[in-house]
């Protein structure tokens, strides 16, 4: 499937067949899937223990969230399709060469990137084993399995230098988002472009209990971002931004 010409419309139409892929992966009916999608965010939030050390976040996302994360992400991508579509349009502008999709979730951005002519290969990284298995299945169903490899962490991707970084809706979940920016620098090529966003806010009613909102961590993050990266203009009115490395 060539997504470069038709991919945005395909995503807006059905999220790259997301519902059928997810129902098949979980072996449930479309009717049951529809019900679970309506409760996706609330079910995921309910799993949160109320408070934990940020250092325990890895265990939480890898061992505890399970399939609840799939439903939450699927609901977000389907009900916010116009926003997600603009993040895909960013990839049309910037994605090239070897692509790292860090914290890639249900694989929307990896699947789209893998179909672009300028992209050689996509490394999908996600802590959640259900997410990784789901994306592998999706890539196979869409005929993209030779263009995407699936990994638990950045270390397991080897020593490749990435030309494009995709990191959407991830940094606010990390115990030290500033340090993650520094880790990215070690793996990015000098001419790379990083596509990133963040949401350091737990919500007005604590609907995002797993987001970082510590003022010192956030300030440290922005100091690092401003010191090491420089923003590249793009025309879309969304929170996602593009950066190159300061030379």
LUMMIVO-80420 format. One record per residue: residue in three letters; x, y, z of N, C-alpha, C, O in turn; residue number from 1. Coordinates in Angstrom, 2 decimals. Layout:
! LUMMIVO-80420
res,nx,ny,nz,cax,cay,caz,cx,cy,cz,ox,oy,oz,n
ALA,X,Y,Z,X,Y,Z,X,Y,Z,X,Y,Z,NUM
...
END
This chain:
! LUMMIVO-80420
res,nx,ny,nz,cax,cay,caz,cx,cy,cz,ox,oy,oz,n
UNK,0.84,-1.19,0.00,0.00,0.00,0.00,0.89,1.25,0.00,1.80,1.37,0.82,1
UNK,0.63,2.16,-0.89,1.39,3.40,-0.95,0.60,4.48,-0.22,-0.37,5.01,-0.75,2
UNK,1.05,4.81,1.02,0.34,5.79,1.82,0.72,7.22,1.46,0.02,8.15,1.87,3
UNK,1.78,7.42,0.70,2.26,8.78,0.50,1.21,9.64,-0.18,1.08,10.82,0.16,4
UNK,0.47,9.08,-1.13,-0.54,9.85,-1.84,-1.91,9.77,-1.18,-2.67,10.74,-1.19,5
UNK,-2.24,8.62,-0.60,-3.60,8.40,-0.09,-3.65,8.19,1.42,-4.72,8.01,1.98,6
UNK,-2.51,8.20,2.06,-2.45,7.81,3.46,-3.23,8.70,4.40,-3.87,8.20,5.32,7
UNK,-3.19,10.02,4.19,-3.91,10.91,5.09,-5.40,10.62,5.04,-6.06,10.52,6.07,8
UNK,-5.94,10.49,3.84,-7.37,10.19,3.71,-7.69,8.82,4.29,-8.74,8.63,4.90,9
UNK,-6.79,7.86,4.10,-7.00,6.53,4.67,-7.03,6.60,6.18,-7.86,5.95,6.82,10
UNK,-6.14,7.38,6.76,-6.15,7.52,8.21,-7.43,8.20,8.68,-8.07,7.74,9.63,11
UNK,-7.81,9.29,8.02,-9.02,10.01,8.42,-10.26,9.14,8.27,-11.24,9.32,9.00,12
UNK,-10.22,8.22,7.32,-11.37,7.35,7.09,-11.51,6.30,8.17,-12.61,6.09,8.69,13
UNK,-10.42,5.63,8.52,-10.56,4.51,9.48,-9.31,4.24,10.31,-9.17,3.16,10.89,14
UNK,-8.41,5.22,10.38,-7.22,5.02,11.21,-6.32,3.91,10.73,-5.70,3.21,11.55,15
UNK,-6.22,3.71,9.40,-5.47,2.59,8.82,-6.06,1.26,9.29,-5.34,0.37,9.74,16
UNK,-7.40,1.14,9.18,-8.11,-0.09,9.56,-7.91,-0.44,11.03,-7.84,-1.61,11.40,17
UNK,-7.82,0.59,11.87,-7.47,0.38,13.27,-8.47,-0.51,14.01,-8.06,-1.42,14.73,18
UNK,-9.76,-0.27,13.84,-10.73,-1.06,14.58,-10.68,-2.54,14.21,-10.72,-3.40,15.08,19
UNK,-10.59,-2.83,12.92,-10.54,-4.24,12.52,-9.25,-4.88,12.99,-9.25,-6.05,13.39,20
UNK,-8.14,-4.14,12.94,-6.86,-4.67,13.43,-6.93,-4.97,14.91,-6.48,-6.03,15.36,21
UNK,-7.49,-4.05,15.69,-7.51,-4.22,17.14,-8.47,-5.32,17.56,-8.17,-6.10,18.47,22
UNK,-9.63,-5.39,16.92,-10.57,-6.46,17.24,-9.97,-7.83,16.94,-10.13,-8.77,17.72,23
UNK,-9.28,-7.94,15.82,-8.64,-9.20,15.46,-7.52,-9.55,16.44,-7.39,-10.69,16.86,24
UNK,-6.72,-8.57,16.79,-5.59,-8.80,17.70,-6.07,-9.27,19.06,-5.45,-10.16,19.66,25
UNK,-7.17,-8.70,19.57,-7.69,-9.04,20.89,-8.72,-10.16,20.85,-9.20,-10.62,21.88,26
UNK,-9.07,-10.60,19.62,-10.05,-11.67,19.44,-11.38,-11.30,20.09,-11.96,-12.10,20.84,27
UNK,-11.87,-10.10,19.80,-13.15,-9.65,20.30,-13.97,-9.13,19.13,-13.45,-8.88,18.04,28
UNK,-15.28,-8.98,19.36,-16.14,-8.46,18.31,-15.99,-6.96,18.17,-15.50,-6.28,19.07,29
UNK,-16.41,-6.44,17.02,-16.40,-5.00,16.81,-17.31,-4.31,17.83,-17.00,-3.20,18.27,30
UNK,-18.41,-4.95,18.20,-19.34,-4.37,19.17,-18.67,-4.23,20.54,-18.79,-3.19,21.20,31
UNK,-17.97,-5.27,20.96,-17.26,-5.18,22.24,-16.15,-4.14,22.17,-15.92,-3.39,23.12,32
UNK,-15.47,-4.10,21.05,-14.42,-3.10,20.87,-14.98,-1.69,21.00,-14.38,-0.85,21.68,33
UNK,-16.10,-1.42,20.36,-16.70,-0.10,20.42,-16.99,0.30,21.86,-16.77,1.45,22.25,34
UNK,-17.49,-0.65,22.67,-17.78,-0.37,24.06,-16.51,-0.05,24.83,-16.48,0.90,25.62,35
UNK,-15.47,-0.83,24.62,-14.22,-0.61,25.33,-13.57,0.71,24.94,-12.93,1.36,25.77,36
UNK,-13.73,1.11,23.70,-13.15,2.37,23.25,-13.77,3.57,23.97,-13.08,4.56,24.25,37
UNK,-15.05,3.49,24.28,-15.71,4.60,24.96,-15.19,4.80,26.37,-15.35,5.87,26.95,38
UNK,-14.57,3.76,26.94,-14.07,3.83,28.32,-12.55,3.81,28.38,-11.98,3.65,29.45,39
UNK,-11.89,3.98,27.21,-10.45,3.80,27.14,-9.66,4.65,28.11,-8.84,4.13,28.87,40
UNK,-9.88,5.97,28.10,-9.10,6.87,28.95,-9.38,6.61,30.42,-8.46,6.58,31.23,41
UNK,-10.67,6.41,30.77,-11.03,6.19,32.17,-10.47,4.88,32.69,-10.01,4.81,33.83,42
UNK,-10.50,3.83,31.87,-9.98,2.54,32.30,-8.48,2.61,32.54,-7.97,2.00,33.49,43
UNK,-7.77,3.34,31.68,-6.33,3.46,31.87,-6.02,4.27,33.12,-5.14,3.90,33.90,44
UNK,-6.74,5.37,33.32,-6.50,6.19,34.50,-6.79,5.42,35.78,-6.13,5.64,36.79,45
UNK,-7.76,4.53,35.73,-8.12,3.75,36.93,-7.01,2.80,37.36,-6.96,2.39,38.52,46
UNK,-6.14,2.44,36.43,-5.03,1.56,36.77,-3.94,2.25,37.56,-3.12,1.60,38.21,47
UNK,-3.93,3.58,37.50,-2.87,4.33,38.17,-3.03,4.19,39.68,-4.13,4.36,40.19,48
UNK,-1.96,3.90,40.41,-2.06,3.68,41.86,-2.31,4.93,42.67,-2.42,4.84,43.90,49
UNK,-2.40,6.09,42.05,-2.63,7.33,42.77,-1.36,8.14,42.90,-1.36,9.35,42.66,50
UNK,-0.29,7.48,43.28,1.02,8.12,43.35,2.08,7.05,43.32,1.90,5.98,43.91,51
UNK,3.18,7.31,42.65,4.33,6.44,42.70,5.57,7.24,42.36,5.47,8.32,41.78,52
UNK,6.72,6.71,42.71,7.96,7.36,42.34,8.09,7.34,40.83,7.77,6.34,40.19,53
UNK,8.54,8.44,40.27,8.70,8.50,38.82,9.62,7.41,38.32,9.50,6.98,37.17,54
UNK,10.54,6.96,39.16,11.46,5.90,38.74,10.74,4.58,38.51,11.28,3.68,37.86,55
UNK,9.51,4.46,39.04,8.73,3.24,38.85,7.89,3.28,37.58,7.16,2.33,37.29,56
UNK,7.98,4.36,36.82,7.13,4.52,35.64,7.38,3.43,34.61,6.44,2.96,33.98,57
UNK,8.64,3.02,34.44,8.94,1.98,33.46,8.17,0.70,33.76,7.55,0.12,32.88,58
UNK,8.21,0.27,35.01,7.49,-0.95,35.39,5.99,-0.79,35.18,5.32,-1.72,34.73,59
UNK,5.47,0.39,35.50,4.04,0.62,35.34,3.61,0.46,33.89,2.64,-0.24,33.60,60
UNK,4.34,1.09,32.97,3.95,1.04,31.56,4.25,-0.31,30.92,3.56,-0.72,29.99,61
UNK,5.27,-0.98,31.41,5.63,-2.26,30.80,4.80,-3.41,31.33,4.45,-4.31,30.57,62
UNK,4.48,-3.40,32.63,3.89,-4.58,33.26,2.45,-4.42,33.72,1.79,-5.42,33.98,63
UNK,1.96,-3.19,33.83,0.65,-3.00,34.45,-0.44,-2.49,33.53,-1.60,-2.86,33.69,64
UNK,-0.10,-1.65,32.56,-1.18,-1.04,31.76,-1.82,-2.02,30.78,-3.01,-1.91,30.49,65
UNK,-1.04,-2.97,30.28,-1.59,-4.02,29.43,-2.39,-3.50,28.26,-2.02,-2.52,27.61,66
UNK,-3.52,-4.18,27.99,-4.36,-3.81,26.84,-5.08,-2.48,27.04,-5.56,-1.89,26.07,67
UNK,-5.17,-2.00,28.28,-5.85,-0.73,28.53,-5.21,0.40,27.74,-5.88,1.35,27.32,68
UNK,-3.90,0.30,27.54,-3.22,1.34,26.78,-3.63,1.30,25.31,-3.74,2.34,24.67,69
UNK,-3.86,0.11,24.78,-4.31,-0.01,23.39,-5.65,0.69,23.19,-5.83,1.43,22.22,70
UNK,-6.59,0.45,24.11,-7.90,1.08,23.97,-7.81,2.60,24.12,-8.46,3.34,23.37,71
UNK,-7.01,3.06,25.07,-6.87,4.49,25.29,-6.29,5.17,24.06,-6.80,6.20,23.61,72
UNK,-5.22,4.60,23.50,-4.58,5.19,22.33,-5.48,5.11,21.10,-5.53,6.06,20.31,73
UNK,-6.18,4.00,20.94,-7.07,3.85,19.79,-8.18,4.90,19.84,-8.52,5.52,18.83,74
UNK,-8.76,5.09,21.03,-9.81,6.09,21.17,-9.28,7.48,20.84,-9.96,8.26,20.16,75
UNK,-8.08,7.79,21.31,-7.48,9.11,21.06,-7.22,9.32,19.57,-7.54,10.38,19.04,76
UNK,-6.66,8.33,18.90,-6.32,8.49,17.49,-7.57,8.57,16.61,-7.56,9.27,15.60,77
UNK,-8.62,7.87,16.98,-9.84,7.90,16.18,-10.64,9.18,16.42,-11.17,9.76,15.48,78
UNK,-10.75,9.61,17.66,-11.57,10.77,17.99,-10.84,12.09,17.83,-11.46,13.15,17.86,79
UNK,-9.52,12.04,17.66,-8.74,13.25,17.40,-8.03,13.12,16.05,-6.89,13.54,15.89,80
UNK,-8.74,12.55,15.10,-8.11,12.19,13.82,-7.57,13.40,13.08,-6.54,13.30,12.42,81
UNK,-8.24,14.55,13.16,-7.76,15.71,12.41,-6.42,16.19,12.97,-5.54,16.61,12.22,82
UNK,-6.28,16.13,14.29,-4.99,16.50,14.89,-3.90,15.51,14.50,-2.82,15.90,14.07,83
UNK,-4.19,14.22,14.65,-3.21,13.19,14.31,-2.82,13.31,12.83,-1.66,13.12,12.48,84
UNK,-3.80,13.62,11.98,-3.51,13.75,10.55,-2.48,14.84,10.29,-1.63,14.70,9.41,85
UNK,-2.54,15.93,11.05,-1.54,16.98,10.87,-0.15,16.51,11.32,0.85,16.94,10.74,86
UNK,-0.08,15.66,12.32,1.24,15.13,12.70,1.78,14.21,11.62,2.99,14.12,11.43,87
UNK,0.88,13.53,10.90,1.33,12.73,9.77,1.81,13.64,8.64,2.77,13.31,7.93,88
UNK,1.16,14.77,8.47,1.60,15.72,7.44,3.00,16.27,7.76,3.76,16.58,6.85,89
UNK,3.32,16.38,9.05,4.68,16.75,9.41,5.68,15.73,8.89,6.76,16.09,8.42,90
UNK,5.32,14.47,8.96,6.21,13.44,8.44,6.37,13.57,6.94,7.45,13.29,6.40,91
UNK,5.32,13.99,6.25,5.45,14.24,4.81,6.53,15.27,4.53,7.26,15.16,3.55,92
UNK,6.61,16.27,5.40,7.59,17.34,5.20,9.00,16.89,5.59,9.96,17.17,4.87,93
UNK,9.12,16.21,6.72,10.43,16.03,7.34,10.99,14.61,7.35,12.21,14.45,7.37,94
UNK,10.15,13.59,7.33,10.65,12.23,7.56,11.51,11.75,6.40,11.13,11.86,5.23,95
UNK,12.67,11.22,6.74,13.61,10.72,5.72,14.55,9.72,6.35,14.75,9.72,7.56,96
UNK,15.13,8.86,5.53,16.17,7.96,5.98,15.74,6.98,7.04,14.69,6.34,6.93,97
UNK,16.56,6.87,8.10,16.30,5.96,9.21,15.48,6.71,10.26,15.90,7.76,10.76,98
UNK,14.31,6.16,10.60,13.35,6.85,11.46,13.22,6.11,12.79,13.05,4.89,12.81,99
UNK,13.29,6.84,13.88,13.02,6.32,15.22,11.67,6.83,15.67,11.46,8.04,15.78,100
UNK,10.74,5.91,15.94,9.45,6.25,16.53,9.50,5.82,17.98,9.27,4.66,18.30,101
UNK,9.80,6.76,18.87,10.05,6.47,20.27,8.77,6.57,21.07,8.15,7.64,21.13,102
UNK,8.36,5.45,21.70,7.08,5.42,22.39,5.95,5.43,21.39,5.00,6.21,21.53,103
UNK,6.04,4.57,20.40,5.16,4.63,19.22,3.74,4.14,19.41,2.94,4.26,18.48,104
UNK,3.39,3.60,20.57,2.00,3.27,20.87,1.37,2.24,19.96,1.82,1.09,19.92,105
UNK,0.33,2.63,19.24,-0.39,1.70,18.36,0.14,1.72,16.93,-0.40,1.05,16.06,106
UNK,1.22,2.47,16.70,1.92,2.36,15.43,1.48,3.27,14.31,1.99,3.14,13.19,107
UNK,0.57,4.19,14.55,0.08,5.05,13.48,1.21,5.73,12.74,1.26,5.71,11.51,108
UNK,2.13,6.34,13.48,3.20,7.12,12.84,4.26,6.23,12.21,4.82,6.58,11.18,109
UNK,4.52,5.08,12.80,5.46,4.14,12.19,4.93,3.61,10.87,5.67,3.54,9.89,110
UNK,3.66,3.23,10.85,3.07,2.67,9.63,3.09,3.70,8.51,3.40,3.37,7.36,111
UNK,2.76,4.94,8.85,2.76,5.98,7.83,4.17,6.28,7.35,4.41,6.40,6.15,112
UNK,5.10,6.41,8.29,6.48,6.72,7.92,7.07,5.65,7.02,7.77,5.95,6.06,113
UNK,6.79,4.39,7.34,7.36,3.28,6.57,6.92,3.30,5.12,7.59,2.72,4.27,114
UNK,5.82,3.95,4.83,5.30,3.98,3.47,5.84,5.14,2.63,5.63,5.19,1.42,115
UNK,6.55,6.07,3.28,7.02,7.25,2.56,8.27,6.94,1.75,9.14,6.19,2.19,116
UNK,8.36,7.53,0.57,9.45,7.22,-0.36,10.81,7.58,0.20,11.80,6.89,-0.07,117
UNK,10.88,8.64,0.98,12.16,9.11,1.49,12.64,8.34,2.72,13.77,8.53,3.18,118
UNK,11.81,7.48,3.25,12.15,6.72,4.46,12.71,5.36,4.08,12.12,4.64,3.28,119
UNK,13.86,5.00,4.67,14.49,3.71,4.40,13.99,2.63,5.35,13.71,1.50,4.93,120
UNK,13.87,2.97,6.64,13.45,1.98,7.63,12.96,2.70,8.87,13.39,3.82,9.17,121
UNK,12.05,2.05,9.60,11.49,2.60,10.83,11.80,1.67,12.00,11.57,0.46,11.93,122
UNK,12.32,2.25,13.07,12.54,1.52,14.32,11.45,1.97,15.30,11.45,3.11,15.77,123
UNK,10.52,1.07,15.59,9.43,1.33,16.52,9.87,0.89,17.91,10.27,-0.26,18.10,124
UNK,9.79,1.80,18.90,10.21,1.51,20.27,9.05,1.77,21.21,8.46,2.85,21.19,125
UNK,8.73,0.78,22.05,7.67,0.97,23.04,7.86,-0.03,24.17,8.16,-1.20,23.93,126
UNK,7.68,0.43,25.42,7.84,-0.44,26.58,6.75,-1.50,26.67,7.01,-2.62,27.12,127
UNK,5.55,-1.16,26.26,4.41,-2.05,26.44,4.48,-3.24,25.47,4.43,-3.03,24.26,128
UNK,4.60,-4.47,25.97,4.71,-5.62,25.06,3.47,-5.82,24.20,3.58,-6.31,23.07,129
UNK,2.28,-5.46,24.71,1.07,-5.56,23.89,1.13,-4.60,22.72,0.73,-4.95,21.61,130
UNK,1.63,-3.40,22.95,1.78,-2.45,21.85,2.72,-2.99,20.79,2.44,-2.90,19.60,131
UNK,3.84,-3.56,21.23,4.82,-4.08,20.26,4.22,-5.22,19.44,4.39,-5.25,18.22,132
UNK,3.53,-6.14,20.09,2.93,-7.26,19.36,1.86,-6.76,18.38,1.75,-7.25,17.26,133
UNK,1.09,-5.78,18.82,0.03,-5.24,17.97,0.61,-4.57,16.73,0.10,-4.75,15.63,134
UNK,1.66,-3.79,16.91,2.26,-3.09,15.77,2.90,-4.07,14.80,2.83,-3.87,13.59,135
UNK,3.52,-5.11,15.31,4.07,-6.14,14.42,2.97,-6.76,13.57,3.16,-6.97,12.37,136
UNK,1.83,-7.05,14.19,0.72,-7.64,13.45,0.18,-6.65,12.42,-0.13,-7.03,11.29,137
UNK,0.05,-5.38,12.81,-0.46,-4.38,11.88,0.47,-4.21,10.68,0.01,-4.14,9.54,138
UNK,1.77,-4.16,10.94,2.74,-3.99,9.85,2.62,-5.14,8.86,2.69,-4.93,7.65,139
UNK,2.45,-6.36,9.37,2.32,-7.52,8.49,1.04,-7.43,7.67,1.06,-7.71,6.47,140
UNK,-0.05,-7.06,8.29,-1.32,-6.98,7.57,-1.30,-5.92,6.48,-1.99,-6.04,5.47,141
UNK,-0.49,-4.87,6.68,-0.41,-3.79,5.70,0.76,-3.96,4.74,1.01,-3.08,3.91,142
UNK,1.47,-5.09,4.83,2.56,-5.35,3.91,3.80,-4.51,4.16,4.58,-4.26,3.25,143
UNK,3.98,-4.06,5.41,5.10,-3.19,5.75,6.09,-3.85,6.71,6.96,-3.17,7.27,144
UNK,5.97,-5.16,6.91,6.77,-5.82,7.93,8.26,-5.76,7.67,9.05,-5.83,8.62,145
UNK,8.68,-5.63,6.41,10.11,-5.55,6.11,10.68,-4.14,6.30,11.89,-3.94,6.21,146
UNK,9.80,-3.18,6.55,10.24,-1.80,6.68,10.19,-1.30,8.12,10.63,-0.18,8.41,147
UNK,9.67,-2.13,9.04,9.54,-1.73,10.44,10.12,-2.83,11.32,9.78,-4.00,11.16,148
UNK,10.99,-2.46,12.25,11.42,-3.39,13.30,10.93,-2.86,14.63,10.83,-1.65,14.84,149
UNK,10.62,-3.79,15.54,9.96,-3.47,16.80,10.91,-3.74,17.95,11.55,-4.79,18.01,150
UNK,11.01,-2.77,18.88,11.98,-2.86,19.97,11.37,-2.41,21.29,10.45,-1.60,21.33,151
UNK,11.92,-2.95,22.37,11.48,-2.54,23.71,12.05,-1.19,24.09,11.36,-0.37,24.71,152
UNK,13.32,-0.93,23.75,14.00,0.27,24.21,14.99,0.75,23.16,15.27,0.06,22.18,153
UNK,15.51,1.94,23.39,16.42,2.55,22.44,17.71,1.75,22.32,18.27,1.65,21.22,154
UNK,18.19,1.19,23.42,19.44,0.44,23.42,19.39,-0.74,22.46,20.40,-1.08,21.83,155
UNK,18.24,-1.37,22.34,18.12,-2.58,21.51,18.07,-2.29,20.02,18.01,-3.22,19.22,156
UNK,18.08,-1.02,19.63,18.07,-0.66,18.21,19.47,-0.68,17.61,19.63,-0.46,16.41,157
UNK,20.49,-0.95,18.43,21.85,-1.01,17.92,22.52,0.34,17.96,22.29,1.12,18.88,158
UNK,23.36,0.62,16.97,24.14,1.86,16.97,23.80,2.77,15.79,24.54,3.71,15.50,159
UNK,22.71,2.49,15.12,22.32,3.28,13.96,22.10,4.74,14.36,21.58,5.03,15.44,160
UNK,22.49,5.66,13.50,22.20,7.07,13.68,20.90,7.39,12.94,20.77,7.10,11.75,161
UNK,19.97,7.99,13.63,18.65,8.23,13.06,18.59,9.60,12.39,19.11,10.59,12.90,162
UNK,17.93,9.63,11.23,17.75,10.86,10.47,16.48,11.59,10.88,16.37,12.81,10.69,163
UNK,15.53,10.84,11.44,14.26,11.43,11.87,13.87,10.82,13.21,13.95,9.60,13.39,164
UNK,13.47,11.66,14.13,12.92,11.21,15.41,11.46,11.60,15.48,11.10,12.74,15.21,165
UNK,10.61,10.64,15.85,9.20,10.89,16.14,9.00,10.57,17.61,9.24,9.45,18.04,166
UNK,8.55,11.55,18.38,8.33,11.33,19.81,7.10,12.13,20.22,7.20,13.26,20.71,167
UNK,5.93,11.52,20.01,4.67,12.19,20.27,3.99,11.61,21.51,3.86,10.40,21.65,168
UNK,3.58,12.50,22.41,2.81,12.12,23.60,3.57,11.12,24.47,2.99,10.16,24.98,169
UNK,4.86,11.35,24.64,5.73,10.45,25.39,6.49,11.16,26.49,6.54,10.66,27.62,170
UNK,7.07,12.30,26.20,7.99,12.95,27.13,7.36,13.24,28.48,8.05,13.22,29.50,171
UNK,6.07,13.53,28.50,5.39,13.84,29.77,5.22,12.62,30.67,4.81,12.76,31.82,172
UNK,5.52,11.44,30.14,5.41,10.20,30.93,6.73,9.78,31.54,6.77,8.83,32.33,173
UNK,7.82,10.44,31.21,9.15,9.97,31.59,9.62,10.60,32.90,9.28,11.74,33.20,174
UNK,10.40,9.85,33.69,10.88,10.38,34.97,11.83,11.55,34.82,11.96,12.36,35.73,175
UNK,12.51,11.66,33.67,13.43,12.79,33.43,13.42,13.11,31.94,14.29,12.65,31.20,176
UNK,12.43,13.89,31.49,12.34,14.20,30.04,13.55,14.94,29.51,13.89,14.80,28.34,177
UNK,14.20,15.73,30.35,15.40,16.43,29.92,16.51,15.45,29.56,17.18,15.60,28.54,178
UNK,16.70,14.44,30.38,17.72,13.44,30.10,17.41,12.68,28.82,18.32,12.29,28.10,179
UNK,16.13,12.48,28.53,15.77,11.80,27.29,16.19,12.62,26.07,16.62,12.06,25.07,180
UNK,16.07,13.93,26.16,16.55,14.79,25.07,18.04,14.59,24.84,18.49,14.55,23.69,181
UNK,18.79,14.47,25.92,20.24,14.24,25.79,20.54,12.87,25.20,21.46,12.72,24.40,182
UNK,19.77,11.87,25.59,19.97,10.53,25.04,19.67,10.50,23.54,20.35,9.83,22.78,183
UNK,18.65,11.23,23.13,18.34,11.30,21.71,19.53,11.86,20.92,19.86,11.37,19.84,184
UNK,20.17,12.89,21.46,21.28,13.53,20.76,22.38,12.54,20.40,23.04,12.69,19.37,185
UNK,22.59,11.54,21.24,23.65,10.57,21.00,23.33,9.66,19.82,24.22,9.01,19.27,186
UNK,22.05,9.60,19.43,21.64,8.68,18.37,21.14,9.38,17.12,20.74,8.72,16.16,187
UNK,21.15,10.70,17.12,20.66,11.44,15.95,21.80,11.84,15.04,22.87,12.22,15.50,188
UNK,21.57,11.77,13.74,22.56,12.24,12.77,22.63,13.76,12.81,21.66,14.40,13.23,189
UNK,23.74,14.36,12.38,23.90,15.82,12.48,22.81,16.61,11.77,22.45,17.70,12.21,190
UNK,22.28,16.08,10.68,21.26,16.81,9.91,19.84,16.33,10.23,18.91,16.61,9.47,191
UNK,19.67,15.62,11.32,18.37,15.02,11.64,17.33,16.08,11.99,17.64,17.22,12.32,192
UNK,16.07,15.64,11.89,14.93,16.43,12.34,14.18,15.62,13.39,13.90,14.44,13.20,193
UNK,13.85,16.28,14.50,13.08,15.66,15.57,11.68,16.25,15.61,11.52,17.46,15.68,194
UNK,10.69,15.39,15.57,9.29,15.79,15.67,8.80,15.40,17.05,8.74,14.21,17.37,195
UNK,8.46,16.38,17.88,8.15,16.11,19.28,6.99,16.96,19.77,6.71,18.04,19.24,196
UNK,6.31,16.45,20.79,5.38,17.26,21.57,5.40,16.77,23.01,6.08,15.80,23.34,197
UNK,4.64,17.45,23.88,4.60,17.09,25.29,3.38,17.75,25.91,2.80,18.69,25.36,198
UNK,2.98,17.24,27.09,1.82,17.77,27.79,2.04,17.58,29.29,1.54,16.63,29.88,199
UNK,2.80,18.50,29.88,3.18,18.39,31.29,2.05,18.90,32.19,2.17,19.95,32.83,200
UNK,0.97,18.16,32.22,-0.25,18.60,32.92,-1.07,17.37,33.29,-1.31,16.50,32.44,201
UNK,-1.49,17.29,34.55,-2.26,16.15,35.00,-3.76,16.30,34.75,-4.54,15.40,35.05,202
UNK,-4.15,17.44,34.21,-5.56,17.68,33.93,-6.24,18.43,35.06,-5.76,18.42,36.20,203
UNK,-7.34,19.08,34.76,-8.08,19.84,35.78,-8.68,18.93,36.84,-8.88,19.35,37.98,204
UNK,-8.97,17.69,36.46,-9.57,16.73,37.39,-8.73,15.47,37.52,-9.25,14.38,37.76,205
UNK,-7.42,15.63,37.36,-6.47,14.52,37.47,-6.79,13.39,36.49,-6.59,12.21,36.79,206
UNK,-7.31,13.77,35.31,-7.63,12.75,34.31,-6.39,12.19,33.63,-6.47,11.17,32.94,207
UNK,-5.24,12.84,33.84,-3.97,12.33,33.32,-2.99,12.14,34.48,-1.97,12.83,34.53,208
UNK,-3.27,11.22,35.38,-2.45,11.08,36.59,-1.04,10.62,36.32,-0.16,10.75,37.18,209
UNK,-0.79,10.08,35.13,0.52,9.53,34.79,1.40,10.56,34.08,2.46,10.19,33.58,210
UNK,0.99,11.81,34.01,1.80,12.84,33.37,2.69,13.54,34.41,2.29,13.74,35.56,211
UNK,3.89,13.88,33.99,4.81,14.66,34.82,4.35,16.11,34.87,4.02,16.70,33.84,212
UNK,4.33,16.70,36.08,4.02,18.13,36.18,4.92,18.84,37.19,4.62,19.96,37.61,213
UNK,6.02,18.19,37.58,6.95,18.78,38.52,7.63,20.00,37.89,8.22,19.89,36.81,214
UNK,7.54,21.14,38.54,8.03,22.40,37.96,9.52,22.36,37.68,9.97,22.86,36.65,215
UNK,10.29,21.77,38.58,11.74,21.72,38.37,12.10,20.84,37.19,12.97,21.19,36.40,216
UNK,11.43,19.69,37.06,11.68,18.81,35.91,11.32,19.49,34.60,12.04,19.38,33.60,217
UNK,10.20,20.21,34.61,9.76,20.88,33.39,10.72,22.00,33.01,11.06,22.16,31.83,218
UNK,11.16,22.77,33.99,12.10,23.86,33.70,13.42,23.30,33.17,14.00,23.84,32.23,219
UNK,13.88,22.22,33.77,15.11,21.56,33.31,14.95,21.10,31.87,15.87,21.23,31.06,220
UNK,13.78,20.56,31.55,13.49,20.11,30.19,13.61,21.26,29.19,14.26,21.12,28.15,221
UNK,13.00,22.40,29.50,13.02,23.51,28.55,14.40,24.14,28.43,14.77,24.61,27.36,222
UNK,15.17,24.16,29.51,16.54,24.64,29.42,17.35,23.75,28.47,18.11,24.26,27.65,223
UNK,17.19,22.43,28.60,17.91,21.51,27.74,17.48,21.65,26.29,18.31,21.67,25.38,224
UNK,16.17,21.74,26.07,15.64,21.90,24.72,16.21,23.15,24.06,16.65,23.10,22.90,225
UNK,16.22,24.27,24.78,16.69,25.53,24.21,18.21,25.54,24.01,18.73,26.24,23.15,226
UNK,18.90,24.76,24.83,20.36,24.72,24.74,20.86,23.82,23.61,21.87,24.12,22.99,227
UNK,20.14,22.72,23.34,20.64,21.70,22.42,19.92,21.64,21.08,20.46,21.09,20.12,228
UNK,18.72,22.18,21.01,17.91,22.06,19.80,17.47,23.45,19.33,17.40,24.39,20.12,229
UNK,17.17,23.55,18.03,16.62,24.79,17.49,15.38,24.45,16.67,15.39,23.51,15.88,230
UNK,14.33,25.22,16.86,13.06,24.90,16.22,13.09,25.23,14.73,13.69,26.21,14.30,231
UNK,12.42,24.37,13.97,12.26,24.54,12.53,10.79,24.83,12.25,9.92,24.08,12.70,232
UNK,10.50,25.88,11.53,9.11,26.26,11.30,8.36,25.19,10.49,8.91,24.59,9.57,233
UNK,7.11,24.99,10.86,6.18,24.25,10.00,4.83,24.95,10.07,4.57,25.68,11.03,234
UNK,3.96,24.76,9.08,2.76,25.59,8.96,1.53,25.11,9.71,0.48,25.75,9.62,235
UNK,1.63,23.99,10.44,0.42,23.41,11.04,0.20,23.94,12.45,1.14,24.04,13.24,236
UNK,-1.05,24.27,12.78,-1.41,24.86,14.07,-1.69,23.75,15.08,-2.83,23.55,15.50,237
UNK,-0.64,23.05,15.46,-0.75,21.94,16.40,0.38,22.06,17.43,1.30,22.86,17.26,238
UNK,0.29,21.27,18.48,1.31,21.34,19.53,2.62,20.70,19.12,3.67,21.02,19.68,239
UNK,2.60,19.79,18.16,3.82,19.10,17.72,4.75,20.06,16.99,4.31,20.89,16.19,240
UNK,6.04,19.95,17.28,7.03,20.87,16.73,8.18,20.10,16.10,8.36,18.91,16.35,241
UNK,8.93,20.80,15.27,10.08,20.20,14.59,11.35,20.90,15.05,11.38,22.12,15.24,242
UNK,12.42,20.10,15.23,13.69,20.64,15.73,14.86,20.03,14.97,14.82,18.88,14.54,243
UNK,15.90,20.85,14.81,17.17,20.31,14.37,18.18,20.50,15.50,17.92,21.22,16.46,244
UNK,19.31,19.84,15.39,20.32,19.92,16.43,21.14,21.19,16.25,21.56,21.52,15.14,245
UNK,21.37,21.89,17.35,22.27,23.05,17.29,23.69,22.58,17.01,24.19,21.66,17.65,246
UNK,24.32,23.21,16.05,25.68,22.85,15.67,26.71,23.71,16.41,27.91,23.55,16.21,247
END
